[in-house]
Amino acid sequence: MPDFPVIQIGPHQLSSRVVLAPMAGISDRPFRRLCRQFGAAVTATEMLSAHVQMQNPAGSQLRGIHRDELSPRVVQIAGADPVMMAAAARHNVEQGAEIIDINMGCPVKKVLKQAAGSALLQDEPLVQAILRSVVQAVSVPVTLKIRTGWSPLLRNGVNIARIAEDAGIQALAVHGRTRACMFNGDAEYDTIAAIKAAISIPVFANGDINSAEKAKQVLDHTRADGVMIGRGARGRPWLFRDIEQFLRNATLPQPLPLSLIHKLVVQHAEDLHEFYGPQTGLGFVRKHVAWYLEPYAGAADFRRVFNTLDSADAQTDSLHEFFLHLQQTESAA
Ligand SMILES: Cc1cc2nc3c(=O)[nH]c(=O)nc-3n(C[C@H](O)[C@H](O)[C@H](O)COP(=O)(O)O)c2cc1C
């Protein structure tokens, strides 16, 4: 038996209390794999628009789930039409999804044309209709991701959470901010605590958790079952390992040696080249490298040159050089 509180989502017993937040343009398959290696228990796909996916089911294959990924394989879908959402859920289960996650934190504006700038969370009957429709459409567990409410004046997260539980949703992630897609101010955790107290399905607290200490504070404050990490894991996928160890025994693992970070960054770059193809992969590598190198002196100068490189080999050679130089500087110090 594990020596920590186990989170169960349908038949899936999670391996830790820390999960990766879905992030469009970031939580692709190479990044998901890396985060799983460092102990993230769940790594959902980037949000897939139900509307777009149903118009062209083959088109989103790269961004969807891959059968060789570790279980539980979670696909996140978004959309405002209950019938379309049900169809997308069924399609992704056929493709190998073992959990369907519904995004109601940041709806796809293209899809919500008639309500651009507004959000589903404002329309509780529609929320209920979508959730019921998706839960009935598939035999796998369905989970939901929300914000704390529509606006500071309409912080209806608790209502939505109750609707979700009644509809058969099996876990809920709550980003501690209101309103679609905005990142102003700090996340607040009181509403997440109120949501946790109001329902009995597992709750993941999300928003601004960027260290093991913060993860513990948020869990203590909200009594949530687990934490969901987004931006904090960019350039630091080992954060999952740090958080899980800290939650278990209030210690932190030794920082990763530079030689290991070197290997990891190069491997990640190679995975991105392979996954997207050597040309499209270049832009993804630039983005991740910027996050990885943030802590190091000289990173800005390095990146100015790095961002002009136009082949996969040039990128990996340059990364090798950067890290070898850092290691030499470190051992000379
Ligand atoms: C670049 C980016 C893309 C995102 N894409 C999604 C998405 O596809 N689906 C979703 O539910 N949330 C998405 N989010 C929101 C995150 O999942 C998360 O709720 C938010 O970043 C707060 O967590 P954090 O402070 O740990 O980053 C995205 C956030 C960022 C920064």
Ligand as a Chemical Component Dictionary entry (heavy atoms), coordinates in Angstrom:
data_LIG
# 
_chem_comp.id                   LIG 
_chem_comp.type                 NON-POLYMER 
_chem_comp.pdbx_formal_charge   0 
_chem_comp.three_letter_code    LIG 
# 
loop_
_chem_comp_atom.comp_id 
_chem_comp_atom.atom_id 
_chem_comp_atom.alt_atom_id 
_chem_comp_atom.type_symbol 
_chem_comp_atom.charge 
_chem_comp_atom.model_Cartn_x 
_chem_comp_atom.model_Cartn_y 
_chem_comp_atom.model_Cartn_z 
_chem_comp_atom.pdbx_ordinal 
LIG C1  C1  C 0 0.198  28.677 -22.545 1  
LIG C2  C2  C 0 -0.985 28.159 -21.758 2  
LIG C3  C3  C 0 -1.887 27.314 -22.392 3  
LIG C4  C4  C 0 -2.990 26.825 -21.682 4  
LIG N1  N1  N 0 -3.828 25.948 -22.292 5  
LIG C5  C5  C 0 -4.823 25.372 -21.590 6  
LIG C6  C6  C 0 -5.610 24.326 -22.151 7  
LIG O1  O1  O 0 -5.418 23.905 -23.289 8  
LIG N2  N2  N 0 -6.587 23.794 -21.370 9  
LIG C7  C7  C 0 -6.831 24.220 -20.091 10 
LIG O2  O2  O 0 -7.725 23.693 -19.422 11 
LIG N3  N3  N 0 -6.083 25.192 -19.534 12 
LIG C8  C8  C 0 -5.088 25.751 -20.234 13 
LIG N4  N4  N 0 -4.271 26.660 -19.636 14 
LIG C9  C9  C 0 -4.467 26.987 -18.208 15 
LIG C10 C10 C 0 -3.629 26.043 -17.336 16 
LIG O3  O3  O 0 -4.060 24.700 -17.456 17 
LIG C11 C11 C 0 -3.680 26.441 -15.850 18 
LIG O4  O4  O 0 -4.997 26.363 -15.403 19 
LIG C12 C12 C 0 -3.159 27.853 -15.618 20 
LIG O5  O5  O 0 -1.957 28.082 -16.322 21 
LIG C13 C13 C 0 -2.926 28.108 -14.121 22 
LIG O6  O6  O 0 -1.995 27.211 -13.600 23 
LIG P1  P1  P 0 -0.442 27.639 -13.355 24 
LIG O7  O7  O 0 -0.446 28.896 -12.561 25 
LIG O8  O8  O 0 0.146  26.459 -12.634 26 
LIG O9  O9  O 0 0.147  27.863 -14.722 27 
LIG C14 C14 C 0 -3.190 27.194 -20.328 28 
LIG C15 C15 C 0 -2.265 28.039 -19.708 29 
LIG C16 C16 C 0 -1.169 28.509 -20.406 30 
LIG C17 C17 C 0 -0.173 29.402 -19.695 31 
# 
loop_
_chem_comp_bond.comp_id 
_chem_comp_bond.atom_id_1 
_chem_comp_bond.atom_id_2 
_chem_comp_bond.value_order 
_chem_comp_bond.pdbx_ordinal 
LIG C1  C2  SING 1  
LIG C2  C3  SING 2  
LIG C2  C16 DOUB 3  
LIG C3  C4  DOUB 4  
LIG C4  N1  SING 5  
LIG C4  C14 SING 6  
LIG N1  C5  DOUB 7  
LIG C5  C6  SING 8  
LIG C5  C8  SING 9  
LIG C6  O1  DOUB 10 
LIG C6  N2  SING 11 
LIG N2  C7  SING 12 
LIG C7  O2  DOUB 13 
LIG C7  N3  SING 14 
LIG N3  C8  DOUB 15 
LIG C8  N4  SING 16 
LIG N4  C9  SING 17 
LIG N4  C14 SING 18 
LIG C9  C10 SING 19 
LIG C10 O3  SING 20 
LIG C10 C11 SING 21 
LIG C11 O4  SING 22 
LIG C11 C12 SING 23 
LIG C12 O5  SING 24 
LIG C12 C13 SING 25 
LIG C13 O6  SING 26 
LIG O6  P1  SING 27 
LIG P1  O7  DOUB 28 
LIG P1  O8  SING 29 
LIG P1  O9  SING 30 
LIG C14 C15 DOUB 31 
LIG C15 C16 SING 32 
LIG C16 C17 SING 33 
# 
